[in-house]
């Protein structure tokens, strides 16, 4: 049976569990969520979770709080500029009328808290969760994109490539930062051939913070499809604050389908609503039917 490989996004490091235990637990969760959208049983959805977060946290300081913007700035000085560019793109995409996120004289911490509060108010989101998410997202992105040959970056993408290879996967489902790791892993291993790359809530097109640091580097302002990927579908929620700028296809013209839909109006970016959505089910159903032999009414 063809495997679906699941590549997680930010905030999934579990220090209390071994990588093997995380893989077992999260594979089951992804199978259950996908099964809900597909209208089948979880045992009919073959998912293997590609866990790479432990590589990003090895030897790193542990944040004292999810909203510790001061520590985030100390650990990654360039994050001020990254967040500034992201806020500008977010404002352009969603017309939030955001205040300037930082000043030349000011520290990041206060402006960023104000920015996070404004975003949560404009989008009717929980303020504490929004602040925690912004800090977590930019911390994990900075840790992964520390440098082209950074040990954590190489280890993370090799982890993902190894799971794809060992499972014989023909479908890769990558969420958030996981889409960046999967993209680079598939480029680094052109011998890996998959039928479908499905990216969800992807920040791949995010200028400065992500797009301009990709490996391989984009050419003439455009990213290339990994050579072994036969079909690529990108999906973003209308309100996903990570999946900017839009359209995704402007930066990745080789994507086959660039879809935007209302997935979860007040539950931005989380993977569960994406996995349970009818849009993801429609993208994956042909591959599931082909591999399990389920046909027509037998799938219900």
RODO-2510 file (C-alpha; in nm, 4 decimals, decimal comma):
residues 300
     n   res          X          Y          Z
     1     x     0,0000     0,0000     0,0000
     2     x     0,1336     0,3433    -0,0892
     3     x     0,2201     0,5522     0,2162
     4     x     0,1154     0,9089     0,2810
     5     x     0,4004     1,0941     0,4489
     6     x     0,2934     1,3747     0,6822
     7     x     0,5396     1,6593     0,7396
     8     x     0,4426     1,8725     1,0382
     9     x     0,4650     2,2464     1,0869
    10     x     0,5857     2,4645     1,3744
    11     x     0,5341     2,4048     1,7441
    12     x     0,5449     2,0247     1,7389
    13     x     0,8578     1,9581     1,9436
    14     x     0,7884     1,7104     2,2243
    15     x     1,0836     1,7001     2,4631
    16     x     0,9212     1,4436     2,6942
    17     x     0,8764     1,1806     2,4211
    18     x     1,1206     0,9881     2,2065
    19     x     1,1048     1,0580     1,8317
    20     x     0,9685     0,7052     1,7771
    21     x     0,6846     0,7661     2,0243
    22     x     0,6004     1,0986     1,8593
    23     x     0,5875     0,9319     1,5173
    24     x     0,3522     0,6600     1,6408
    25     x     0,1162     0,8999     1,8167
    26     x     0,1050     1,1664     1,5492
    27     x     0,0703     0,9207     1,2606
    28     x    -0,2492     0,7977     1,4245
    29     x    -0,3794     1,1522     1,4729
    30     x    -0,3180     1,2480     1,1097
    31     x    -0,4803     0,9245     0,9882
    32     x    -0,7883     0,9951     1,1987
    33     x    -0,8199     1,3561     1,0790
    34     x    -0,7726     1,2633     0,7127
    35     x    -1,0218     0,9786     0,7465
    36     x    -1,2891     1,2223     0,8668
    37     x    -1,2551     1,4285     0,5509
    38     x    -1,2303     1,1249     0,3259
    39     x    -1,5304     0,9539     0,4829
    40     x    -1,3500     0,6297     0,5546
    41     x    -1,1914     0,4492     0,8483
    42     x    -0,8554     0,5605     0,9838
    43     x    -0,7025     0,2195     0,9111
    44     x    -0,7668     0,2836     0,5409
    45     x    -0,5489     0,5963     0,5470
    46     x    -0,1820     0,4911     0,5485
    47     x     0,0096     0,7793     0,7106
    48     x     0,3657     0,7948     0,8410
    49     x     0,4597     1,1075     1,0335
    50     x     0,7959     1,2613     0,9417
    51     x     0,9132     1,4131     1,2702
    52     x     1,1978     1,6633     1,2381
    53     x     1,1348     1,9149     1,5199
    54     x     1,3855     1,7532     1,7569
    55     x     1,6659     1,8437     1,5169
    56     x     1,5757     2,2136     1,5441
    57     x     1,5844     2,2077     1,9241
    58     x     1,8994     2,0037     1,9832
    59     x     2,1349     2,2095     2,2002
    60     x     1,9063     2,5129     2,1832
    61     x     1,7866     2,7208     2,4805
    62     x     1,4330     2,6489     2,5922
    63     x     1,2016     2,9494     2,5731
    64     x     1,0763     3,0596     2,9143
    65     x     0,7345     3,1339     2,7696
    66     x     0,5566     3,0896     2,4394
    67     x     0,5299     3,4688     2,4081
    68     x     0,8897     3,5466     2,5070
    69     x     0,9618     3,7967     2,2315
    70     x     1,2675     3,9317     2,4159
    71     x     1,4363     3,5922     2,4077
    72     x     1,3322     3,5432     2,0470
    73     x     1,5110     3,8655     1,9511
    74     x     1,8211     3,7731     2,1506
    75     x     1,8416     3,4287     1,9917
    76     x     1,7698     3,5530     1,6370
    77     x     1,8544     3,9250     1,5903
    78     x     1,7344     3,9265     1,2272
    79     x     1,3840     3,8267     1,3372
    80     x     1,2915     4,1968     1,3702
    81     x     1,3311     4,2439     0,9966
    82     x     1,1608     3,9126     0,9202
    83     x     0,8527     4,0057     1,1216
    84     x     0,8452     4,3541     0,9690
    85     x     0,8360     4,2125     0,6159
    86     x     0,5772     3,9499     0,7129
    87     x     0,3498     4,2134     0,8696
    88     x     0,3650     4,4259     0,5552
    89     x     0,2707     4,1291     0,3353
    90     x    -0,0049     4,0261     0,5758
    91     x    -0,1455     4,3768     0,5724
    92     x    -0,1445     4,3824     0,1910
    93     x    -0,3123     4,0400     0,1689
    94     x    -0,5851     4,0861     0,4303
    95     x    -0,6183     4,4674     0,4465
    96     x    -0,5838     4,4738     0,8256
    97     x    -0,4657     4,8380     0,8539
    98     x    -0,1832     4,7335     1,0834
    99     x     0,0374     4,9827     1,2689
   100     x     0,4107     4,9882     1,1871
   101     x     0,5555     4,6755     1,3567
   102     x     0,8859     4,8346     1,4627
   103     x     1,0852     5,1564     1,4596
   104     x     1,4526     5,2181     1,4050
   105     x     1,4948     5,3326     1,7674
   106     x     1,2554     5,0969     1,9428
   107     x     1,2972     4,7412     2,0626
   108     x     1,1012     4,4612     1,9009
   109     x     0,9182     4,3435     2,2130
   110     x     0,6682     4,6264     2,2635
   111     x     0,5835     4,6919     1,8948
   112     x     0,5460     4,3198     1,8329
   113     x     0,3016     4,2767     2,1184
   114     x     0,1007     4,5684     1,9843
   115     x     0,1128     4,4185     1,6368
   116     x    -0,0018     4,0777     1,7606
   117     x    -0,2890     4,2356     1,9518
   118     x    -0,4008     4,4292     1,6445
   119     x    -0,3908     4,1154     1,4272
   120     x    -0,5970     3,9185     1,6777
   121     x    -0,8514     4,2008     1,7066
   122     x    -0,8845     4,2496     1,3300
   123     x    -0,9330     3,8761     1,2700
   124     x    -1,1381     3,8045     1,5862
   125     x    -0,8740     3,5654     1,7159
   126     x    -0,7678     3,4800     2,0690
   127     x    -0,4981     3,7333     2,1617
   128     x    -0,2862     3,5016     2,3760
   129     x    -0,2873     3,2240     2,1172
   130     x    -0,2009     3,4687     1,8398
   131     x     0,0984     3,6037     2,0337
   132     x     0,2159     3,2519     2,1153
   133     x     0,1813     3,1436     1,7542
   134     x     0,3798     3,4377     1,6143
   135     x     0,6664     3,3742     1,8561
   136     x     0,6655     2,9991     1,7900
   137     x     0,6427     3,0336     1,4135
   138     x     0,9289     3,2782     1,3749
   139     x     1,1460     3,0904     1,6238
   140     x     1,1108     2,7591     1,4387
   141     x     1,1545     2,9221     1,0973
   142     x     1,4695     3,1012     1,2131
   143     x     1,6082     2,7799     1,3582
   144     x     1,5498     2,5899     1,0361
   145     x     1,6700     2,8618     0,7988
   146     x     1,9779     2,9516     1,0015
   147     x     2,2113     2,8957     0,7066
   148     x     2,2326     2,6860     0,3868
   149     x     2,4521     2,4217     0,5501
   150     x     2,3350     2,4612     0,9094
   151     x     2,3465     2,1234     1,0849
   152     x     1,9854     2,1424     1,2050
   153     x     1,8606     2,2304     0,8569
   154     x     2,0458     1,9425     0,6927
   155     x     1,9353     1,6967     0,9623
   156     x     1,5699     1,8014     0,9357
   157     x     1,5477     1,7668     0,5591
   158     x     1,7428     1,4371     0,5680
   159     x     1,4951     1,3073     0,8252
   160     x     1,2050     1,3865     0,5941
   161     x     1,3812     1,2438     0,2879
   162     x     1,4590     0,9268     0,4822
   163     x     1,0945     0,8732     0,5753
   164     x     0,9819     0,9254     0,2156
   165     x     1,2434     0,6796     0,0938
   166     x     1,1881     0,4116     0,3586
   167     x     0,8093     0,4102     0,3231
   168     x     0,8069     0,4191    -0,0557
   169     x     0,5684     0,7117    -0,0265
   170     x     0,3929     0,8399    -0,3363
   171     x     0,2102     1,1236    -0,1566
   172     x     0,3642     1,3875     0,0721
   173     x     0,1354     1,6141     0,2759
   174     x     0,3304     1,9063     0,4209
   175     x     0,1936     2,1749     0,6505
   176     x     0,3364     2,5175     0,7359
   177     x     0,7151     2,5065     0,7896
   178     x     0,6934     2,1391     0,6937
   179     x     0,6278     2,2482     0,3353
   180     x     0,9657     2,4270     0,3361
   181     x     1,1449     2,1229     0,4795
   182     x     0,9738     1,8862     0,2333
   183     x     1,0453     2,1186    -0,0614
   184     x     1,4149     2,1312     0,0219
   185     x     1,4338     1,7580     0,1017
   186     x     1,2847     1,6675    -0,2359
   187     x     1,5218     1,9041    -0,4145
   188     x     1,8188     1,7605    -0,2249
   189     x     1,7130     1,4087    -0,3288
   190     x     1,6003     1,4209    -0,6929
   191     x     1,5945     1,0398    -0,6964
   192     x     1,2810     1,0492    -0,4786
   193     x     0,9721     1,0365    -0,7011
   194     x     0,6258     1,1088    -0,5668
   195     x     0,2898     1,1337    -0,7366
   196     x     0,1627     1,4259    -0,5290
   197     x     0,3061     1,7009    -0,3111
   198     x     0,0220     1,8631    -0,1167
   199     x     0,1275     2,1794     0,0664
   200     x    -0,1069     2,3303     0,3273
   201     x    -0,0812     2,6791     0,4769
   202     x     0,2627     2,7128     0,3226
   203     x     0,4986     3,0064     0,3881
   204     x     0,7205     2,9106     0,0927
   205     x     0,6299     3,2319    -0,0929
   206     x     0,7031     3,4557     0,2076
   207     x     0,9654     3,7018     0,0813
   208     x     1,2732     3,7749     0,2881
   209     x     1,1964     3,5414     0,5801
   210     x     1,1559     3,2204     0,3756
   211     x     1,1491     3,2540    -0,0043
   212     x     1,4790     3,4399    -0,0352
   213     x     1,6556     3,1834     0,1868
   214     x     1,5428     2,8676     0,0093
   215     x     1,7849     2,6027    -0,1105
   216     x     1,8102     2,5855    -0,4039
   217     x     1,7778     2,9614    -0,4376
   218     x     1,4897     3,0806    -0,6578
   219     x     1,5861     3,1896    -1,0077
   220     x     1,4531     3,5150    -1,1536
   221     x     1,2087     3,5469    -0,8656
   222     x     1,0561     3,2016    -0,9105
   223     x     1,0908     2,8762    -0,7174
   224     x     1,1235     2,5467    -0,9033
   225     x     0,9180     2,2312    -0,8649
   226     x     1,1300     1,9528    -0,7078
   227     x     1,2368     1,7241    -0,9947
   228     x     1,0730     1,4066    -0,8651
   229     x     0,7314     1,5619    -0,7974
   230     x     0,4758     1,4641    -1,0625
   231     x     0,1917     1,6830    -0,9313
   232     x     0,1874     1,9720    -0,6831
   233     x    -0,1226     2,1176    -0,5171
   234     x    -0,1055     2,4114    -0,2779
   235     x    -0,3966     2,4994    -0,0480
   236     x    -0,4384     2,7955     0,1851
   237     x    -0,7224     2,9155     0,4035
   238     x    -0,8434     3,2645     0,3089
   239     x    -0,7475     3,3892     0,6555
   240     x    -0,4258     3,1955     0,7072
   241     x    -0,1743     3,4534     0,8313
   242     x     0,1226     3,2355     0,7323
   243     x     0,0291     3,1625     0,3710
   244     x     0,1218     3,5047     0,2329
   245     x     0,1635     3,6617    -0,0126
   246     x    -0,1011     3,5353    -0,2475
   247     x    -0,1326     3,4057    -0,5113
   248     x     0,1231     3,1362    -0,4315
   249     x     0,1555     3,0615    -0,8022
   250     x     0,3178     3,3983    -0,8613
   251     x     0,6316     3,2746    -0,6840
   252     x     0,5929     2,9076    -0,7804
   253     x     0,4554     2,9052    -1,1357
   254     x     0,5176     2,5303    -1,1685
   255     x     0,2532     2,4424    -0,9061
   256     x    -0,0331     2,2553    -1,0760
   257     x    -0,3138     2,3903    -0,8581
   258     x    -0,3051     2,6917    -0,6264
   259     x    -0,6236     2,6781    -0,4219
   260     x    -0,7649     2,9138    -0,1615
   261     x    -1,0732     2,8218     0,0394
   262     x    -1,2566     2,8955     0,3621
   263     x    -1,1310     2,6092     0,5799
   264     x    -1,1788     2,7356     0,9366
   265     x    -1,2728     3,1048     0,9661
   266     x    -1,1724     3,1451     1,3340
   267     x    -0,9108     2,8727     1,3641
   268     x    -0,6232     3,0059     1,1563
   269     x    -0,3434     2,7869     1,0269
   270     x    -0,3904     2,4758     1,2457
   271     x    -0,3435     2,1545     1,0511
   272     x    -0,6528     1,9693     1,1783
   273     x    -0,9117     2,1788     0,9870
   274     x    -0,7026     2,1455     0,6719
   275     x    -0,6796     1,7656     0,7040
   276     x    -1,0530     1,7300     0,7653
   277     x    -1,1526     1,9588     0,4779
   278     x    -1,3322     1,8490     0,1638
   279     x    -1,0635     2,0178    -0,0466
   280     x    -0,7869     1,7974     0,0962
   281     x    -1,0127     1,4927     0,0664
   282     x    -1,0712     1,5641    -0,3022
   283     x    -0,6954     1,5963    -0,3625
   284     x    -0,6107     1,2704    -0,1845
   285     x    -0,9080     1,0497    -0,2757
   286     x    -0,7722     0,9338    -0,6150
   287     x    -0,4558     0,8041    -0,4517
   288     x    -0,6389     0,6388    -0,1632
   289     x    -0,8848     0,4648    -0,3969
   290     x    -0,6037     0,3430    -0,6163
   291     x    -0,4113     0,1903    -0,3275
   292     x    -0,6838     0,0415    -0,1054
   293     x    -0,9092    -0,0887    -0,3777
   294     x    -1,2068     0,1000    -0,2313
   295     x    -1,4546     0,1882    -0,5008
   296     x    -1,7736     0,3907    -0,5027
   297     x    -2,0093     0,3062    -0,2156
   298     x    -1,7480     0,0761    -0,0602
   299     x    -1,5624     0,3875     0,0577
   300     x    -1,8503     0,4890     0,2881
***
